[in-house]
Amino acid sequence: MIIAVNTRLLLEHRMEGIARFNYEILKRMVINHPEDKFYFFFDRPFSTKFLFADNIIPKILYPPTRHPLLMIVWMEIMLKRELKKLKPDVFFSGDTYMPLNPDVPTVLVSHDLAFLHCTNNVDFFNKKYYHYFFPKFHKNADRLIAVSNFTKNDIVDKYGINPKKIEIVHNAANGHFRPISMESKQKIRKKLTNGNPYFVYLGSIHPRKNIVNLIKAFNLFKSDTNNNYHLAIIGRPAWKTEEYYKTLEASPYRNFIVTKQLKREELPEVIGSADAMFYVSLFEGFGIPILEGFEAGIPVVTSNTSSMPEVAGDAAILVDPRSPDSISKAMKNLSKNENLRQSLVKKGFERLRHFSWNKSASKTYNIIKATANKT
């Protein structure tokens, strides 16, 4: 079987959310199926770490997709032309983007329709692009994969897609995080927060991640408790960060808030040394950091909206992300209740068993094969 793949999001040092799904799924499919040939289409020079085996043929198509107009050129001209020449058995796109009418059986992964829910967080050109192309992508694909039940139901509701066309394939934790020894925790805390306990956020920084309300909640928590807890915000600034920086600098507890971008190899000890993970987004199609918190052996607090309760199950504290008071109450409970923390850690490890990259990769491959065979 010849499988053409959109791999434009496989970017070294930028392996968040959607890119992580593509990386983990593709790596396993390529290695487990040496009988197949995979054509990887990148939009810029790529790292050889993404050439997982000898059955990959990489190709760079320009221009890099840094703007909706460039995306149209890349998808509708450059990639469509390559697909017409190659005539693969199937085209797989793990990032929700595809050429319109490519004349190739297509499997499309839909991660979320966040732009329909968080309308103020998207710039003018991207908003126009999403509203025009996303309904067409979902309707034109032969098979759709959704990363959660919530996302599947959202697609059915917003675009009127037949639910039988949509399969659910979950994200998973990737074995990168782990529980940390008390000795290591003390070393990390001494370096990061002068030896004090801390709550942690892990992810990119933009309005949908709701870090402004997280800081406001931390302000309330510190004001009410006057303890030595810190807040660590770990991630890269993405877009529309003005309000975040304004709120951060205006915090009366600014000296208790640590902001860092860390290399991937540094993350396990920093996350595992926290007293809890706070992932209180306004909207998520899945929310991989919830599972990463479970994997690190720390309590997780997440939002009671969109897909996050589905991912967390009963293993996390659910809060109203629009209420700093609700988030602050979770901080208070976790800071003084060791039994609660241990209970959540235990439930988190149990919850992890429901998610597996190996199972997800196998299911994805079977969907791709069925689509190629038109079964």
N, C-alpha and C positions, 0 to 999 in steps of 0.2 A: 504494500500500500504506500502511495506517495501522499504525504501530508504536508501541505503548505501552512506556515504558522506566522502570525503577526507577533513579532518579538520586540517591537520598538520600545517597550517599557523595561526591558532587561538592561538596566543601567547600573554599573558598579557604584556602590555607596548611596544608592537611591532605592533600596529594596523595601519599600513600604507596601502595605495593603495589597493592592491589585498586582503589583510587580511580584510580591512574595507568592501569591497564588500561582502566577505564571511560572515562576522559577521552580517551585516545589512540584507542580504537576508535570511540567515538561521534562524536568530532570528524570523523573521516574518513568515516564512514558518512553523516552528515548532509550534509556538503559535497559528497560524491560522488553523492548521490542526491536531488537537488532535486525529483524527481518524487514522492517519498514524503513523508508527513507524520509527524512524530515528536512524541508527547506525552511530555514529561519530567515525572515525578512526584517532587517534592522533599518533604522532611519539615520544612523550615524556610526562612526567607528565603535567597535564593541570589544569587550573583554573576552579573551579566549576561555575564561572560566565558564562561560555560557555554552561552550561547545562540549556538551556532556559526553559525547561518544562519536565514533567515526561515521555513524549513519546520519550525521547532520551536514547539510550543505548550506553555509551562510551566504547571505548577499545583502549588501548595503544599497538601499534606495534613497536617494535624496529628493527633496530637502528634509532636514530635521523638522519634526512636527511641533514647532514651538508656538504656532498660532493657528486658529481655525482655518484660515485661507491656505496655509501650508499643509494642514491636515487633508484638506480637499484635494490638493495637488497630489499628495503622497498616496492617498487611498484611491481616488477616482481616476488618476492617470498612471502613476508609476506602478503601484501594486496591481491594479487591474490589468495593465499591459503584461506584467510578469505572469500573472495567473493564466492569461489567455495563451501565452507561449508555453507555459509549463504543463497545463492541463492536469493538475493534480487530482487525485481521487476525492480529496476533501480539503477544505480550508478551515483552519481553527483560529479563532481570535479570542484571546483570554482577557481582553480589556474593553469589550463592548463596542468597539469600532470595527467597521468592515466596509468594503466597497459596495455600492449599491448595484444590484443585478450583476454579480460577478460571473455568472454561468458556471459556477462550481458549487457542489453541495457544501453548505456552510454550517458550522457549529459556533455559536456565539455565547460567551459568558457575560452575564449581566450582574454587576456587583451591587448597584443601587441606582435609584432615580433621585438622588439627593437634590439635584437642581430644581426639581418640582416642589420640594419641601422647604428648602432653605434658599429662597429666591433672591435674597439680598446679598448672598455670599458669592455670586457669580458675576463676572464682568459682562459688559454689553455684548461683545463679539462671541464669547463662549456661550452665553445664554441663547443668542440667536441660533448658533450652530446646534446646540443640544435640542432645542425645541423643533428644529426642522429635521435633523438627521436621526435622532434617537428613536422616534416612532418607526421610521423606515428601517433602521437597523434591526429592530426587534421583529418587525413583520416580515422582512426579507429573509432572515435566517431560516434555514430548514429546521434546526433544533436549537433550543435555548437552554442554557444552564444558569440557574440562579443559585447564589451562595447561601441563601436562607429561605425558609418558608415565608418570612416577611417580604423579602424581595420578590419572590414568585407571586405572591398575592398582590403586591404593588403593581407588578407588570400587567397582570390580568385586569386589575381595576383601572389603571391609567390608560392602557393601550388596547384593551379588549382582546388580548391574545388568548387563544384556546389553551387552557391549563395543561392539556395533554401534550402540548408541544414543549413544555418546560420540565426539565429534570432538576432536582436539587443536589448540588455537590458542595459540601461544606469546606470551609477553610479548616486549618488545624494549627496546633502549636508545632514547632519544628525541632524540639529537643535542644534548643540553644540555651534556654534558661534552666535554672536548677536551684534547689535550696542551698543556702550559704551557711557555713559554720559560724558559731558565735564569735570565734576568734577573728574570722575574716570580716564579719559584720562590724566589729569594733574598729578594725583598721579602716574600713571604707568610711564609716561614720566620722572617724577622727579626721579623715582627709576631706570629706565633703561638707560636714556640718559641725565641725569641732566636737565630735563625739556624741551629738544629740540625735534622738530618733527623728525620723522624717516620713512624710507621705510622698508618693511619687506619681507623676504623670509621664507617660511615654507615648510619643507620637509627634506628628507635625503640628505646626502652630498656625491655625487659621480660624475664622469665626465659628465654623461648624463644630470644632472641637471644644468650644465653650470654656476656654481657659480663663476668660474674664470672670465668669461666675465661680470658677474654682478658686481664683484668687480672692474674690469677695467672700466666699465661704471661709477661706482660711483666715481672713481678717476677723470675721465673726468668732471663729473658733479661738483665735489667740486672745481676743478681747474678753471672751467669757471665761477662759481657763487660765490665762497668764502662765502657760507652761513653756517648756523648752523645745517643743516640736518645731521642725522646719518643713518646708515644702520644696521638693525638687521637681523642676520642670525640664524634662529631657526630650529634646527634639529640635528640628530645624525650623526656622521661620519660613512659612510658605507664602501666603498672600493675605492682604488686608489685615495686617498686624498692628495698625495704628492704635486701635482701642486696647489691644493687649498690652502694648508698651506703656500706654498712658495709665492704665489700671495698675500695672506692675510698679511703675515709678511712684505712683500716688499712694501705694500701700503703706500704712504706718508700720508695717512689719516687713518692709522691704529687706532688711538685714537678715531675715529668717527665710527668705526665698532664694533658692539656688537655681540658676538657669544655665544649662549646658547642652552642647552637642557632643556626643560621644561616638567613638568608633564602635562598630558592632561587637568586637571582642571585649570591649569594656562594659557592655550593658549588663551581662548576667550578674556580676557582683553588686553593681549599683542598684539594680532592681531587686535582687534577692535580699539586700540589706535594709530595704524599706519596711516600715511597719504596715503599709497597705498601698495598693495601687488604686488611684482615682482616675477612672476613665468615664467621664460624665458628658459625652458628646450630646449635641442636640439631635443628631440623626446618624445612624450607621446602617449599612447594608449587611454588615456582619460584626466586625470589631475584634480583630485578632489580638490586640493587647489584653483583652479579658482573659484569653487562654494563656497568654504569656505570663500574666500575674499568677494564674493557677499553677503553671509549670514552675515558677520561681518559688512557690511555697509561701506566698504572702496573701493576706485577705484582699479581696477585690470589691470596690464600690463602683457601680456603673448606673446608667440611666434606665428609667422605667419606660423608655420609648423605643419605637421602631424595632430593630432586630435584637437589641441588647438583652432583654429578658429571655428571649429564646436561646441565645448563646450561653448566658449565665446559669440558667436553670435556677435551682435553689441554693447555688454555691456562692452567691454574691449578695451584698446589700444593694437594693435598688432605691434610687433617689429621684426626685424631680429635678431635672437638669436646669430648669428655669428658676429654681428657688435656691439661692445661696444658703438660706436657713436649713433647707432639707439636706444639703450637702454637708453643712457644718455639723448638724446633728450626728451624721454618720462618723465624722471625725471625732466628735466627743465620745461616742460609744466605743469606738475602736481604741482610743487612747487610754481608756480606763478599764476595759473589759478583756482580760487575757483569755477567758473561756470562750468568748465570742470569736476572738482572733483564731484560736486553735480549731474551733468548730468550722469556721469558714475555710481554713487551710485544708482540712480533711475533706470537706465537700468539694473543694476545688480539684484535688487530685482525682476524686471519683468522677467528677464531671469531664475531665480530660479524656476519659476512656470512650466518650461518645464521638471523638473527632480524631481522624487519622489521615495523614497525607497519602499513605499507601492505598487505603480504601478509596479515597477521593480520586487519585490518579487512575486507579483501575476502572472506576465507574466512568470517568471522563473518556478514557480510551474506548470503552465499550460503546459509549454514545457516538464517538467519532467514527468507529468502525461500522456501526449500524447506519449512520448517516451516509457514509461512503457507499455502502451496499444497498442503500434505499430500502431498508427493512424496518 
